[in-house]
Amino acid sequence: MRFGGLVVAAGLSGLLSFALLALAIGTEYWYIITVDQNLQNQQNSTSTNTAELSSSHSGLWRIYEERNGSYHAVSIYMNTTESSEHHQHLSNLHSAIVILLPVSLVLLVFGGIFGLVASLARSYKLLSGEAVYFLICSLFTLSGVCIYVSYSEQALDLLQWELGAELPDYVHVSFGWSLTAACLSFCLELLTSVLLTLAARLAYCQLHHESTVTLSMT
């Protein structure tokens, strides 16, 4: 594959990874709770201790409640002293998520600028550095995604502890397409790193070949 094709492919991959990560960060479909209202009403009619739950979908910053059609900020604090330690731990995890993923997004912006400079200069050293740079970006994204998955699982366990039982049959929880977009962004960041590594290798070979030709002519 030619050098130009490699850097163009790397640029498109990096641009798409940025778009997907920006989409993931800005949307509220990371975690989805679906409540079957018919089953809930049937169970509530036979039990007085059943909690009233509502369908919702949440992002990194906000939660949308379908019952009243409103958004509210992600909040995991409680007033009870027994579980304050658990909520503080979840708060720390959430803080890590909302730092890592936006930082990764900002790094991708600078990576795109530096990558353009490196490709125009056809410098294998700069291109190699860019490959490592995008690998670091992917690690930031992967860390944020992994922490979010852990955070969601622990938040669900805490919710079940508060309810004093497992979630009812009419409640279904799942990860949404926003998380999928972040995962795809991570994969594309890795692909960009690989493409830049190949471009750096090709630039090095071309430079070595030109140097050899120059020496042979002299």
NUVEX-793616 format. One record per residue (C-alpha): x, y, z; residue number from 1. Coordinates in steps of 0.02 Angstrom, whole numbers, plus 50000, padded with zeros to 5 digits. Layout:
<lozas>
LOZA     u     v     w kolfi
LOZA     X     Y     Z   NUM
...
</lozas>
This chain:
<lozas>
LOZA     u     v     w kolfi
LOZA 50000 50000 50000     1
LOZA 50062 50174 49959     2
LOZA 50109 50304 50087     3
LOZA 49971 50422 50034     4
LOZA 49838 50288 50051     5
LOZA 49898 50242 50225     6
LOZA 49896 50419 50292     7
LOZA 49726 50455 50214     8
LOZA 49655 50296 50291     9
LOZA 49733 50342 50459    10
LOZA 49659 50516 50447    11
LOZA 49485 50452 50408    12
LOZA 49497 50324 50547    13
LOZA 49553 50456 50672    14
LOZA 49415 50576 50617    15
LOZA 49282 50442 50634    16
LOZA 49347 50391 50806    17
LOZA 49334 50573 50862    18
LOZA 49155 50587 50795    19
LOZA 49100 50427 50880    20
LOZA 49177 50474 51047    21
LOZA 49101 50649 51039    22
LOZA 48932 50569 50999    23
LOZA 48950 50448 51145    24
LOZA 48997 50583 51270    25
LOZA 48856 50698 51216    26
LOZA 48713 50572 51217    27
LOZA 48612 50489 51355    28
LOZA 48604 50309 51298    29
LOZA 48745 50231 51397    30
LOZA 48631 50137 51517    31
LOZA 48448 50095 51486    32
LOZA 48317 50041 51613    33
LOZA 48156 49976 51535    34
LOZA 48002 49949 51643    35
LOZA 47854 49850 51579    36
LOZA 47712 49956 51647    37
LOZA 47579 49822 51624    38
LOZA 47675 49694 51727    39
LOZA 47718 49827 51855    40
LOZA 47536 49877 51877    41
LOZA 47486 49695 51896    42
LOZA 47618 49665 52030    43
LOZA 47579 49828 52120    44
LOZA 47396 49780 52129    45
LOZA 47442 49624 52229    46
LOZA 47580 49697 52337    47
LOZA 47594 49855 52440    48
LOZA 47784 49847 52461    49
LOZA 47832 49858 52278    50
LOZA 47936 50009 52232    51
LOZA 47873 50121 52094    52
LOZA 48004 50115 51955    53
LOZA 48011 50208 51791    54
LOZA 48095 50180 51624    55
LOZA 48247 50289 51596    56
LOZA 48405 50306 51497    57
LOZA 48562 50391 51559    58
LOZA 48725 50463 51497    59
LOZA 48880 50528 51580    60
LOZA 48797 50689 51636    61
LOZA 48608 50670 51635    62
LOZA 48468 50544 51661    63
LOZA 48305 50551 51564    64
LOZA 48151 50492 51660    65
LOZA 48013 50436 51543    66
LOZA 47878 50448 51676    67
LOZA 47883 50638 51685    68
LOZA 47982 50669 51525    69
LOZA 48120 50767 51611    70
LOZA 48308 50765 51628    71
LOZA 48405 50776 51789    72
LOZA 48589 50772 51829    73
LOZA 48674 50609 51874    74
LOZA 48673 50600 52063    75
LOZA 48726 50453 52171    76
LOZA 48729 50528 52344    77
LOZA 48615 50474 52485    78
LOZA 48572 50543 52654    79
LOZA 48591 50378 52745    80
LOZA 48753 50357 52838    81
LOZA 48755 50167 52814    82
LOZA 48786 50177 52628    83
LOZA 48881 50340 52615    84
LOZA 49045 50249 52588    85
LOZA 48974 50150 52442    86
LOZA 48904 50306 52362    87
LOZA 49067 50399 52386    88
LOZA 49156 50257 52295    89
LOZA 49031 50269 52151    90
LOZA 49055 50456 52149    91
LOZA 49243 50432 52129    92
LOZA 49215 50311 51986    93
LOZA 49098 50432 51900    94
LOZA 49224 50573 51921    95
LOZA 49357 50466 51839    96
LOZA 49242 50428 51692    97
LOZA 49195 50609 51657    98
LOZA 49380 50655 51660    99
LOZA 49455 50514 51558   100
LOZA 49335 50517 51411   101
LOZA 49334 50706 51380   102
LOZA 49524 50707 51398   103
LOZA 49534 50571 51266   104
LOZA 49423 50676 51153   105
LOZA 49536 50828 51172   106
LOZA 49690 50722 51141   107
LOZA 49613 50661 50978   108
LOZA 49596 50841 50919   109
LOZA 49780 50876 50947   110
LOZA 49824 50706 50875   111
LOZA 49736 50751 50714   112
LOZA 49832 50914 50700   113
LOZA 50001 50836 50736   114
LOZA 49961 50689 50623   115
LOZA 49929 50807 50477   116
LOZA 50097 50891 50507   117
LOZA 50187 50724 50520   118
LOZA 50109 50657 50359   119
LOZA 50151 50814 50261   120
LOZA 50330 50807 50324   121
LOZA 50338 50621 50284   122
LOZA 50443 50601 50440   123
LOZA 50450 50423 50504   124
LOZA 50499 50486 50677   125
LOZA 50348 50600 50689   126
LOZA 50234 50466 50618   127
LOZA 50300 50340 50744   128
LOZA 50269 50465 50882   129
LOZA 50092 50492 50818   130
LOZA 50061 50305 50819   131
LOZA 50111 50297 51003   132
LOZA 50006 50453 51036   133
LOZA 49847 50372 50966   134
LOZA 49885 50214 51064   135
LOZA 49887 50319 51222   136
LOZA 49721 50399 51169   137
LOZA 49646 50227 51148   138
LOZA 49702 50179 51323   139
LOZA 49614 50332 51394   140
LOZA 49455 50284 51301   141
LOZA 49466 50101 51352   142
LOZA 49496 50149 51534   143
LOZA 49343 50262 51534   144
LOZA 49233 50127 51456   145
LOZA 49294 49991 51576   146
LOZA 49268 50103 51727   147
LOZA 49093 50146 51666   148
LOZA 49047 49962 51651   149
LOZA 49111 49930 51827   150
LOZA 49022 50086 51891   151
LOZA 48857 50030 51815   152
LOZA 48869 49856 51888   153
LOZA 48908 49922 52061   154
LOZA 48768 50051 52049   155
LOZA 48646 49911 52003   156
LOZA 48705 49807 52151   157
LOZA 48679 49957 52265   158
LOZA 48504 49986 52196   159
LOZA 48459 49805 52231   160
LOZA 48529 49824 52406   161
LOZA 48420 49978 52433   162
LOZA 48266 49885 52370   163
LOZA 48310 49737 52480   164
LOZA 48284 49615 52337   165
LOZA 48329 49575 52158   166
LOZA 48253 49684 52023   167
LOZA 48075 49632 51979   168
LOZA 48043 49534 51820   169
LOZA 47966 49684 51735   170
LOZA 48128 49784 51748   171
LOZA 48261 49758 51615   172
LOZA 48431 49843 51615   173
LOZA 48554 49852 51471   174
LOZA 48695 49955 51399   175
LOZA 48647 50070 51257   176
LOZA 48717 50124 51090   177
LOZA 48815 50269 51166   178
LOZA 48929 50143 51252   179
LOZA 48942 50048 51087   180
LOZA 48997 50209 51001   181
LOZA 49134 50234 51131   182
LOZA 49193 50054 51105   183
LOZA 49198 50080 50916   184
LOZA 49297 50240 50944   185
LOZA 49425 50140 51044   186
LOZA 49441 50013 50903   187
LOZA 49465 50150 50774   188
LOZA 49597 50235 50881   189
LOZA 49692 50070 50883   190
LOZA 49670 50054 50695   191
LOZA 49736 50231 50672   192
LOZA 49889 50188 50776   193
LOZA 49922 50033 50669   194
LOZA 49901 50130 50506   195
LOZA 50019 50266 50565   196
LOZA 50146 50134 50615   197
LOZA 50138 50061 50439   198
LOZA 50152 50235 50364   199
LOZA 50305 50269 50472   200
LOZA 50383 50105 50418   201
LOZA 50350 50145 50235   202
LOZA 50422 50321 50254   203
LOZA 50578 50247 50335   204
LOZA 50600 50121 50195   205
LOZA 50579 50255 50063   206
LOZA 50704 50368 50150   207
LOZA 50828 50225 50166   208
LOZA 50804 50180 49983   209
LOZA 50832 50360 49927   210
LOZA 50989 50371 50034   211
LOZA 51054 50210 49958   212
LOZA 51021 50272 49781   213
LOZA 51106 50437 49818   214
LOZA 51261 50350 49886   215
LOZA 51270 50231 49739   216
LOZA 51263 50376 49616   217
LOZA 51406 50464 49702   218
</lozas>
